[in-house]
Amino acid sequence: IEDSETEVLREFRVVGLADHGGEHTNPSNKPNQRIDYVLLPERARWCQTITPGGDDIWRRLSDLLPVLVEFEV
């Protein structure tokens, strides 16, 4: 996480939202950058995050990979 991203995430943490991590999603064929964040409230329990591996098939569908986050409230 770059310094500017850390600052933004810190601001969300102050209001009770937290990032539980994730994979690189951009570009979809060879992901090397994380640009997607899912912020959950403190009362939520994170279960899992799923991000597919990147390849040319995903590149034809989108410029970045999807992120699925399962959680319970």
N, C-alpha and C positions, 0 to 999 in steps of 0.2 A: 504494500500500500504506500502510495506516495504521501508526502507530508500534507498536501492539500486535502486528499481523501481522508486521511486520519483525522484532520480537524473537523471535517463535515460529519464523519461518523461519531466523533466525540460529542458534537452538538446534539445529535439524535439520542445518544446515550443519556444525556442530561434529562430528557423527557421520557425516558423509560423504554427506548427502542434500541435493540442491539443486532449486529450482524453476526451470523454464526459461521462465516467463512463460505468459500465457494471456489470454483475452478475458473480458469481463463475461458472466456467465451468469444473473444474477438481476435482475428477474423475467424469465421466458421470453418474454413478449410485447414488452418494451422493456428489454433488459438494461442496467443502469447500475451494477452492483456485481459485483465478482469475489469469489466465495466458495469456488471450487473450486481446489485446488492439487494438482498431481501432482509428487511428490518422487522424483527418480531418484538412484540411487547413483552415485558418481563414475565407476565403471567403465562405466556405460551411456552410449551416444551417442544424444542426442536427435535425431530425424529430423524430426518435424513435430507440430504440434498443430492439431486441427480442431475448431471450434465453429461450429455453424450460426448464421445470423442469426436474431434473434428475431421472432416474429409471433404472431398469434392461433391459428394451427394448433398451434404449440409450446405455447402457453398451455393449450390443451385437453388436451395430453398430459402436461404436467408443470409444476410451478411454477418450475423452472429448466432451463437448456439443458444438453444432454450435452456432454462433453468427451472427445475421442479423442486419445490421445497415442501416437505411434509412436516406438519406440526400439529400439536394439540393445544387447545385453549381450555 
